[in-house]
């Protein structure tokens, strides 16, 4: 396994776990229990790449691995030519009923296999480059005839923009302006128009005048811009866009009027996807069972509840991965130990082989015990302790023996609210 993961990627994974966060890359090397989803997920990606659209709701308790799952899915999507974006839903910064804000965050976090966030400008440049390649492939224009090439690219762009102009004329106008400014070497105007296409407010009026556009995005304009962005992605040779709306369960804690608006916006978004209005879009939302089943979440809006309704039996082995809503069963102690062993192997040092499987299990059981025996909320703390307190020390000190020298301490200030509520005291020490 370690041979398939570069040293740099191993370091990135281990460093993220050391800090107690989900890594952004290399998640295949950590995946435990996700094999059952692979076939259905790959089918969905193939359908979206073929011009379809897919909606999927991921449900799981805290610690079940929702963020891990969506980032694992994003890695898989990027390898298939998709752009991806992860947006954290929150009442103050990214309310779901303000789609203009969601779109702006989408553009800020847009990434591809080749480009880190924000990949919006590289995506736009790739689209323009694809136009030039298509013109040259036609054989009617010489590559060294700059004027003829510019004219031919402009004509082809207008043909490609015809569909975008029908759907989102402002987005098409912004694209024209961006291409013109880029070709003229006007980097300031090009940058400003790229920001405007990404939904940023307060773009210089001079740049907007140059493209013949005005005003800022509203909720419905943002949905149109998303359609335009999808067209650019696919026309530039990409497979589509995977958009993850994470922590949607935060809607349960907002004012009732804002919650109702957000739920209705989500219902409309899902309906538009099912109606084929966003070809090339794979939308994923994550939430807790309480959000999907409780009175302050999806159940508050009957039409949305009907669209997400999924029959879950008592045995998760028979869950349907192709359903609109899928559940992550979370960890049991054996899966937690398996994950810990994978992390030890990824660490990339022969020294840490002294931390045997039996000790990994002892540590997993001890951390779980300090969190009220709830295995489902233990992975983050367990992996942080394993890397920062055990593997790092074993790797650096020849005579360090965790069974003799390590005393597990779980402090209140290093826990999340859910983890803190599960712990039995602010500071707990256990010799293992």
C-alpha positions in Angstrom: 0.0 0.0 0.0 2.7 2.5 1.0 4.4 2.0 -2.4 1.4 3.4 -4.1 1.3 6.6 -2.1 4.1 9.2 -2.7 6.2 10.3 0.3 4.8 13.8 0.0 1.2 12.6 0.1 2.0 10.3 3.0 3.4 13.4 4.9 0.3 15.4 4.0 -2.0 12.7 5.3 -0.1 12.1 8.5 0.2 15.9 9.2 -3.6 16.3 8.8 -4.3 13.5 11.2 -1.7 14.9 13.6 -3.8 18.1 13.6 -7.0 16.2 14.1 -8.5 17.1 10.7 -9.6 15.1 7.6 -6.8 15.0 4.9 -7.6 16.5 1.6 -5.7 14.0 -0.5 -4.7 10.3 -0.5 -8.0 9.2 1.1 -8.0 5.9 -0.9 -5.1 4.8 1.3 -7.3 5.3 4.5 -10.6 4.1 3.2 -12.2 1.5 5.5 -15.6 0.0 4.7 -16.3 2.0 1.5 -15.9 -0.8 -1.0 -19.7 -1.3 -1.0 -20.2 2.2 -2.5 -17.7 2.0 -5.3 -19.8 0.5 -8.0 -22.8 2.8 -7.5 -20.6 5.9 -7.2 -18.7 5.1 -10.4 -22.1 4.6 -12.2 -23.2 8.0 -11.0 -20.0 9.7 -12.1 -20.3 8.0 -15.5 -23.9 9.2 -15.9 -22.9 12.8 -15.0 -19.9 12.7 -17.4 -22.4 11.7 -20.1 -24.4 14.8 -19.6 -26.7 13.7 -16.9 -27.1 15.0 -13.3 -27.2 13.2 -10.0 -28.3 14.1 -6.5 -27.1 12.2 -3.4 -27.7 12.7 0.3 -25.2 11.2 2.7 -26.4 10.6 6.2 -24.4 9.6 9.3 -23.9 10.5 12.9 -21.1 12.6 14.1 -17.9 10.6 13.5 -19.4 8.3 10.9 -17.1 9.7 8.3 -19.3 12.0 6.2 -16.5 14.5 5.5 -14.1 11.7 4.8 -16.6 10.1 2.4 -17.2 13.2 0.4 -13.5 14.0 0.1 -12.9 10.4 -0.9 -15.6 10.8 -3.5 -14.1 14.1 -4.7 -10.7 12.4 -5.2 -12.4 9.7 -7.3 -14.3 12.4 -9.3 -11.1 14.4 -10.0 -9.4 11.3 -11.3 -12.3 11.0 -13.8 -11.9 14.6 -15.0 -14.4 16.4 -12.7 -13.9 19.7 -11.1 -15.0 19.6 -7.4 -16.0 22.1 -4.7 -16.8 21.6 -1.0 -19.0 24.3 0.6 -19.7 24.4 4.3 -23.3 25.5 5.0 -23.6 27.9 7.9 -26.2 30.4 9.1 -24.0 33.4 9.0 -21.4 32.8 6.3 -23.1 30.5 3.8 -26.9 30.3 4.3 -28.4 27.8 1.9 -31.3 30.1 0.9 -28.7 32.7 -0.4 -27.6 30.8 -3.5 -25.4 33.8 -4.6 -23.3 33.2 -1.5 -23.2 29.4 -2.1 -22.1 30.0 -5.7 -19.4 32.4 -4.5 -18.0 29.8 -2.0 -18.3 27.2 -4.8 -16.1 29.3 -7.0 -13.6 30.1 -4.2 -13.2 26.3 -3.5 -13.3 25.1 -7.0 -10.5 22.6 -7.7 -9.4 20.1 -10.3 -6.8 17.3 -10.6 -4.3 19.9 -11.9 -5.3 23.1 -10.1 -5.8 23.9 -6.4 -8.5 26.3 -5.2 -9.6 28.6 -6.7 -9.3 26.9 -10.1 -11.9 29.2 -11.7 -9.4 31.2 -13.8 -7.5 28.1 -15.0 -10.9 26.6 -15.9 -11.7 29.7 -18.0 -8.3 29.7 -19.6 -8.6 26.0 -20.4 -11.9 26.8 -22.1 -10.4 29.5 -24.3 -7.4 27.3 -25.1 -9.8 24.5 -26.1 -11.4 27.0 -28.5 -8.0 27.8 -30.1 -7.2 24.1 -30.4 -10.5 23.4 -32.1 -9.9 26.3 -34.6 -6.4 25.1 -35.4 -7.6 21.5 -35.7 -9.9 22.7 -38.5 -6.8 23.4 -40.6 -8.2 26.7 -42.1 -6.1 29.0 -39.9 -2.4 29.0 -39.5 -1.0 29.1 -36.0 1.3 32.0 -36.7 -1.5 34.2 -38.2 -2.5 35.9 -34.9 -5.2 38.1 -36.4 -6.9 35.3 -38.3 -6.7 33.0 -35.3 -8.1 35.7 -33.0 -11.0 36.3 -35.4 -11.7 32.6 -35.8 -11.6 31.9 -32.1 -14.1 34.8 -31.6 -16.5 33.4 -34.1 -16.3 29.9 -32.6 -16.7 31.4 -29.1 -20.0 33.0 -30.2 -21.2 29.7 -31.6 -20.4 28.0 -28.3 -21.8 30.9 -26.3 -25.1 30.6 -28.1 -26.5 28.1 -25.6 -25.0 30.0 -22.6 -26.4 33.2 -23.9 -29.9 31.8 -24.0 -29.6 30.5 -20.5 -27.3 33.1 -18.8 -26.7 36.1 -21.0 -24.8 37.9 -18.3 -22.4 35.0 -17.8 -21.8 34.9 -21.6 -21.1 38.6 -21.7 -18.6 38.2 -18.8 -16.9 35.4 -20.7 -16.6 37.5 -23.8 -15.1 40.4 -21.8 -12.7 38.0 -20.0 -11.5 36.6 -23.3 -11.1 40.1 -24.9 -9.2 41.4 -21.8 -6.9 38.3 -21.7 -6.1 38.6 -25.4 -5.3 42.3 -25.0 -3.0 41.6 -22.1 -5.3 43.7 -19.8 -4.7 41.6 -16.7 -6.5 43.9 -14.3 -9.7 43.8 -16.3 -9.4 40.0 -16.8 -8.9 39.4 -13.1 -11.8 41.6 -12.2 -14.1 39.8 -14.7 -13.0 36.4 -13.5 -13.9 37.5 -10.0 -17.3 38.7 -11.3 -17.9 35.4 -13.0 -17.1 33.8 -9.6 -19.9 35.8 -8.0 -17.7 38.2 -6.1 -19.3 41.5 -5.2 -17.8 45.0 -5.5 -16.0 44.3 -8.8 -14.6 47.5 -10.3 -17.3 49.3 -12.4 -14.7 49.9 -15.2 -14.2 46.2 -15.7 -18.0 45.6 -15.8 -18.5 48.3 -18.3 -15.8 46.8 -20.5 -17.8 43.6 -20.6 -21.2 45.3 -20.8 -22.4 43.8 -17.5 -23.7 45.4 -14.4 -24.9 44.6 -10.9 -24.2 41.8 -8.5 -25.6 38.2 -8.4 -28.9 37.4 -6.7 -30.2 34.0 -5.8 -31.7 33.1 -9.2 -28.8 34.7 -11.1 -26.4 32.4 -9.2 -28.3 29.3 -10.4 -27.9 30.7 -14.0 -24.2 31.3 -13.5 -23.9 27.7 -12.2 -25.4 26.5 -15.5 -22.9 28.6 -17.4 -20.0 27.3 -15.4 -21.1 23.7 -16.1 -21.1 24.5 -19.8 -17.6 25.9 -19.6 -16.3 22.9 -17.7 -17.7 20.4 -20.1 -16.9 22.4 -23.2 -13.3 22.7 -22.0 -12.9 19.0 -21.9 -14.0 18.3 -18.3 -16.4 15.7 -17.1 -18.5 18.0 -15.0 -18.7 19.3 -11.4 -19.0 17.5 -8.1 -20.5 20.0 -5.6 -20.6 19.0 -1.9 -22.8 21.0 0.5 -21.5 19.8 3.9 -23.1 20.1 7.3 -26.5 20.9 6.0 -27.8 19.8 9.4 -26.9 23.2 10.7 -30.2 24.4 9.3 -31.9 22.9 12.4 -30.3 25.6 14.5 -31.3 28.7 12.5 -34.5 30.8 12.8 -37.6 29.1 11.6 -38.1 31.6 8.7 -34.5 31.1 7.4 -34.8 27.4 7.9 -38.0 27.2 5.8 -36.4 29.3 3.0 -33.3 27.1 3.0 -35.3 23.8 2.9 -37.4 25.2 0.0 -34.3 26.3 -1.8 -32.9 22.8 -1.4 -36.1 21.3 -2.7 -36.1 23.5 -5.7 -32.4 22.7 -6.4 -33.1 19.0 -6.2 -36.1 19.3 -8.5 -34.0 21.3 -11.1 -31.4 18.5 -11.0 -34.0 15.8 -11.6 -35.5 17.9 -14.4 -32.1 18.0 -16.2 -31.5 21.8 -15.8 -27.9 21.2 -14.6 -26.3 18.7 -17.0 -22.9 17.8 -15.7 -23.7 18.4 -12.0 -23.3 15.8 -9.2 -24.7 17.4 -6.0 -24.0 15.8 -2.7 -25.4 17.0 0.7 -24.4 15.6 4.1 -26.4 15.6 7.3 -27.2 13.7 10.5 -30.1 11.3 10.9 -31.8 14.0 13.0 -31.7 16.4 10.1 -33.3 13.8 7.7 -35.8 12.4 10.1 -36.4 15.1 12.8 -39.1 17.7 12.9 -36.7 20.6 12.5 -35.1 19.3 9.3 -36.2 17.6 6.1 -39.5 16.4 7.6 -40.5 20.1 8.0 -41.1 20.3 4.2 -43.2 17.4 2.9 -42.2 17.7 -0.8 -38.5 17.6 0.2 -39.1 14.7 2.5 -40.8 12.8 -0.3 -37.9 13.3 -2.6 -35.4 12.0 0.0 -37.5 9.2 1.4 -35.4 6.0 1.7 -36.3 2.8 3.5 -33.5 1.8 5.8 -33.8 -1.7 7.3 -32.2 -2.8 10.6 -29.2 -4.4 8.9 -27.1 -1.9 6.9 -25.6 -4.7 4.9 -28.7 -4.5 2.7 -28.8 -0.8 2.2 -29.1 0.3 -1.5 -26.0 2.4 -2.5 -28.0 3.6 -5.6 -30.7 5.2 -3.5 -31.1 9.0 -3.2 -30.1 8.8 0.4 -27.4 6.5 1.7 -26.2 6.0 5.3 -22.7 5.6 6.6 -22.9 3.0 9.4 -19.8 4.4 11.1 -17.1 2.6 13.0 -17.0 -0.4 15.2 -13.9 -1.2 17.1 -12.5 -3.6 14.4 -12.8 -0.9 11.7 -11.2 1.6 14.0 -8.3 -0.7 14.6 -8.0 -1.4 10.9 -7.8 2.3 10.2 -5.1 2.7 12.9 -3.0 0.0 11.3 -3.4 1.7 7.9 -2.1 4.9 9.4 0.8 3.2 11.0 1.8 1.7 7.6 1.3 5.1 5.9 3.6 6.8 8.4 6.5 5.6 6.3 9.0 4.7 9.0 10.4 1.3 9.9 10.7 2.5 13.5 7.0 2.6 14.1 6.7 -1.1 13.4 7.4 -1.4 17.1 3.8 -0.2 17.6 2.2 -3.6 17.0 -1.5 -4.4 16.1 -2.3 -5.3 19.7 -1.2 -1.9 21.0 -3.2 -0.2 18.3 -6.3 -2.1 19.5 -5.5 -1.2 23.1 -5.2 2.5 22.3 -8.5 2.4 20.2 -10.3 0.8 23.1 -8.9 3.2 25.6 -9.8 6.3 23.6 -13.3 4.9 22.9 -13.7 4.2 26.6 -12.8 7.8 27.5 -15.5 9.0 25.1 -18.3 7.1 26.8 -17.7 3.9 24.8 -19.1 5.5 21.6 -16.9 4.2 18.8 -18.6 6.4 16.3 -17.2 9.6 17.7 -13.7 8.2 18.5 -11.8 8.2 15.1 -10.6 11.8 15.1 -9.3 11.8 18.7 -7.9 8.2 18.3 -5.9 9.1 15.1 -4.6 12.3 16.5 -3.4 10.5 19.6 -1.9 7.6 17.6 0.1 9.9 15.3 1.1 12.8 17.6 1.5 11.0 20.9 2.6 7.5 19.9 4.0 7.2 16.4 5.9 10.5 16.4 7.6 9.7 19.7 8.4 6.1 18.7 9.9 7.5 15.4 12.1 10.0 17.2 13.2 8.2 20.4 14.9 4.8 20.2 14.0 3.8 23.7 10.5 5.1 23.8 8.0 2.3 24.6 4.3 3.6 24.6 3.3 0.7 26.9 5.7 2.0 29.6 6.0 5.7 28.8 2.7 6.9 27.4 -0.2 8.0 29.6 -3.3 8.7 27.6 -4.7 12.1 28.4 -7.9 13.5 26.9 -8.4 17.1 27.7 -11.6 19.1 27.3 -10.0 21.8 25.3 -8.9 19.4 22.5 -12.4 18.0 22.0 -15.3 19.1 19.9 -18.6 19.8 21.6 -20.0 16.3 20.7 -16.8 14.6 21.9 -16.8 16.7 25.1 -20.3 15.7 25.9 -19.4 12.1 25.5 -16.4 12.4 27.8 -16.9 11.8 31.5 -14.6 14.5 32.8 -12.6 17.6 31.6 -9.3 15.8 32.0 -9.0 12.0 32.0 -5.9 10.0 32.4 -5.5 6.3 31.7 -2.4 4.2 31.8 -2.2 1.7 29.0 
